[in-house]
Amino acid sequence: MSSFSPLRRFGISFWPGLAVGAALLCLAGTIFAQIVILPQTTTVSAALDAQIWSILRFTLFQAALSTLLSIGLGTALAWSLFHQRRFPGRGALISLLSSTLVLPTLVAVLGLVTVFGRNGWLNDLAEALSGHSFGAFLYGLTGILVAHVYFNASFAVRGLLHRLEAIPAEKFKLARSLGLTPWQRFKLVEWPALKGTLPSMASTIFLLCFTSFAIVLTLGGSPKYNTLEVAIYEAVKFDFDLLRALKLALAQLAVCAFLVVVASGLRASSSAIAQARTPSIWGEPFGARCAQLGITGFCAIAFLAPLAAVLIDGLQADFTKLFAEATFRRALFTSLVLASASSVFTIAIALALGFARRNFSVPGRIPASWWTPVVSRVLAFSGTLYLAIPSLVLGLGFFLIARQFAGPLNFWAVIALLCANVLMALPFSLAILVPAMEKTALRFDKLCFSMGIRGIARWRLAEWPFLRADLGYVAALAFCFSLGDLGVIALFGNQDFATLPWLLYQKMGSYRTHDAAGIALILLALTITVFALVPRVFAGGRDAET
Amino acid sequence: MTRITRLLVTFILASFSIANAQASDKPVLTIYTYDAFAAEWGPAPKLKEAFEKTCACTVDFITADSSIGALRKVQLEGASTKADIVLGLDTNIAEAARATGLFIPHGADQAKLDVPMSWNDDTFLPFDYSYFAFVYNSEKLKTPPTSFAELANLPKDFKIVVQDPRSSTPGLGLVLWVRDAYGDKAADMWKKIAPKILTVTKGWSDAYGLFLKGEADMVLSYTTSPAYHLIAENDNKYKAAPFSEGHYLQVEVAGIVKSTKQPALAKKFMQFMLSDEFQDIIPTTNWTYPATKTATGLPDGFKGLHVPAKTLLIDGKTVEENRKGWIDEWLMAIGR
């Protein structure tokens, strides 16, 4: 029994986390069972299998291409931003770029259509200047790629920029004294620093593009450009062919599981710490300077124009009419309640998992034994379920559950949405919270144990003051994820149960463009407000200590 | 944890029901239909006004993205659906709808029906009909194709917008049209047409909206669509292209949902569907032919429309037996 005494000591921090982890795995198991075990009639039609293969091939193809383009453009922009450190708005541009993580997909899509669509700004400009129009290139594959690169290149920039900033200044001095050209310098100094982070970054982006739903749904334009997620949606909503949906979901699950296993092997090499950096006293060569400013200028315009379009179009919307619509008011209310709830649940679950996990990772707590690796694996895996079970598959699972149990469909819709949103926010939340929680444990464990500070007192004195800034960030992240999500709701949405993104999608589909622009602007404003405000409220006015 | 979840869900659902609560105690007849039918300019507002005068009830039209979408909505919602009537299916999808077992007999007298096929169906009742056709802008397109064969041989930058056969009755109608005209060679024909498809939309109104915005040269619609531009906009530039293979007939129908709590009211509406009042509203709001001969007759704009010399139609049972296979064939042919 002696080896279990630490368990008794840390039980309060251990059992809730394990319970939550087990519950999450049970949820995944139930969903999986719905999809794998349930169908008893497995009539394999050759045409269907050929279709699944063809959809799978396209899904992989567009994800690979999107990843390649995103990483390429992201690297070019990070390199440009790194070397051009003194232009107005640089800081604002970088923070805006990293905020695409929470930007509602449909809002960006609407902006992209206004700028790059057949009757968009770009074509108007091109027609005015040269009499030529680029036409409707935003349909199909090009549209999917443009939107994926829009989100993921900006997501990549920040990480890559951090890497570049972690390169010791001496290396650049040396490069300078050796008279390396910018290309040689990139090859010998910068590339080796970037290389370490690329596999894990690429695998994340690949997974995001592989499971992409809203972008493909709105910009794909025809069944020719379906991803598995959209095909699942269409099988349910168009054909009401659950067997087909199940088969597609199985294919999706198998590939995702494979990808997650591969991706987990691709760890980023030792974390980079950015250095305080004085602006380089040497200017860049003229050619490189032009390229850097050119890339930065192009990316800034391409990135900001769609947001500006949402703002300009949105301001022309008739908000009095919009707010007079009962459907809109309900959708706004539902979205806010769901986002708040998923924010609260995400924090609770992330904290429970984090407390339990640090018992195993922090020395001086639970000593290693035959069962500890299993439990800590369970805890770690339960937080990343979303990557293995994409939201449409989750939605389908809940849909099948709802059909077996009586009760209103909307009840299950609420549960499915909450689950999907919390699971989506969890991997990001844990990535932020777990290191911070391990830090507080390392710092205060000895003091707290010796003085007998535990429970609420410990939380108040030794955890909350150091975690509040990160908790605020996580709360805002979870809120915004949920607010902008168009995934599960696409299956469950109806007149009585709608969220803002779902309503936006409906309005886009029926060409009520003014209403759509208005809703997009409201979503954008809400996202920015929450993301700017909530972390500050949590931090209690003090600067975030990270 | 579970208690919090349950509390929260109850709270959210309660707030919906408060928001949904209606002040009047009049019975509500809920009709699921496609978006164009329920639009401000569609038949629904006038039909609602006319029927509400006679029934001491409230008529509530609820839209789905598309016609078949309205049926799927009822299937998705299962026993808890609010739908009393589904309106806007056609002969091609009616057998699939019948097979769901979700519909009950309409009980209406069908003697007055005047549609270009013999009709005797206890479950589904027609309310209008028309023929599928590609509509074009005659100011922009001087020589429209006169057959699928001609369309197939047009240059690649000629673009058409069509609807998805899985979600929309016009989309399904087009697949059957090509099938009826070309038989086993339909897939070859689709492979030649595929490069001209700009996009495949969920429903009719998405496609027609894209066409009117100038995004495509032709759109799949009806021989009667030009009547809208003629009568409502006094504009004769939009025309339906006559195809030498013939045109496929669409008879649109409605049916009563089994789980309705207002069976008497629903039956009354079905009977109302064949009244002169209902049928006179149809031509100038849904822009199709009425399903009965009314005292007033057709408006003038309809007289100059192209009436197909050859009508194509595959019977509903054959369609249902082959629908999935033919749609899969279409999906493969257009590149899936």
HADDOCK unambig.tbl for C-alpha pairs under 7 A between the chains (distance, minus, plus):
assign (segid A and resid 47 and name CA) (segid B and resid 328 and name CA) 6.86 0.50 0.50
assign (segid A and resid 51 and name CA) (segid B and resid 336 and name CA) 6.41 0.50 0.50
assign (segid A and resid 54 and name CA) (segid B and resid 336 and name CA) 6.26 0.50 0.50
assign (segid A and resid 55 and name CA) (segid B and resid 336 and name CA) 6.97 0.50 0.50
assign (segid A and resid 221 and name CA) (segid B and resid 199 and name CA) 5.30 0.50 0.50
assign (segid A and resid 221 and name CA) (segid B and resid 200 and name CA) 6.13 0.50 0.50
assign (segid A and resid 222 and name CA) (segid B and resid 199 and name CA) 5.44 0.50 0.50
assign (segid A and resid 222 and name CA) (segid B and resid 200 and name CA) 4.74 0.50 0.50
assign (segid A and resid 223 and name CA) (segid B and resid 336 and name CA) 6.77 0.50 0.50
assign (segid A and resid 224 and name CA) (segid B and resid 334 and name CA) 6.82 0.50 0.50
assign (segid A and resid 224 and name CA) (segid B and resid 335 and name CA) 5.44 0.50 0.50
assign (segid A and resid 224 and name CA) (segid B and resid 336 and name CA) 4.97 0.50 0.50
assign (segid A and resid 237 and name CA) (segid B and resid 69 and name CA) 6.97 0.50 0.50
assign (segid A and resid 237 and name CA) (segid B and resid 72 and name CA) 6.37 0.50 0.50
assign (segid A and resid 238 and name CA) (segid B and resid 69 and name CA) 6.33 0.50 0.50
assign (segid A and resid 238 and name CA) (segid B and resid 72 and name CA) 6.85 0.50 0.50
assign (segid A and resid 238 and name CA) (segid B and resid 166 and name CA) 5.36 0.50 0.50
assign (segid A and resid 238 and name CA) (segid B and resid 167 and name CA) 4.91 0.50 0.50
assign (segid A and resid 239 and name CA) (segid B and resid 166 and name CA) 5.94 0.50 0.50
assign (segid A and resid 240 and name CA) (segid B and resid 72 and name CA) 6.21 0.50 0.50
assign (segid A and resid 408 and name CA) (segid B and resid 80 and name CA) 6.36 0.50 0.50
assign (segid A and resid 409 and name CA) (segid B and resid 77 and name CA) 6.65 0.50 0.50
assign (segid A and resid 411 and name CA) (segid B and resid 9 and name CA) 6.89 0.50 0.50
assign (segid A and resid 414 and name CA) (segid B and resid 9 and name CA) 6.70 0.50 0.50
assign (segid A and resid 509 and name CA) (segid B and resid 206 and name CA) 6.53 0.50 0.50
assign (segid A and resid 510 and name CA) (segid B and resid 206 and name CA) 6.21 0.50 0.50
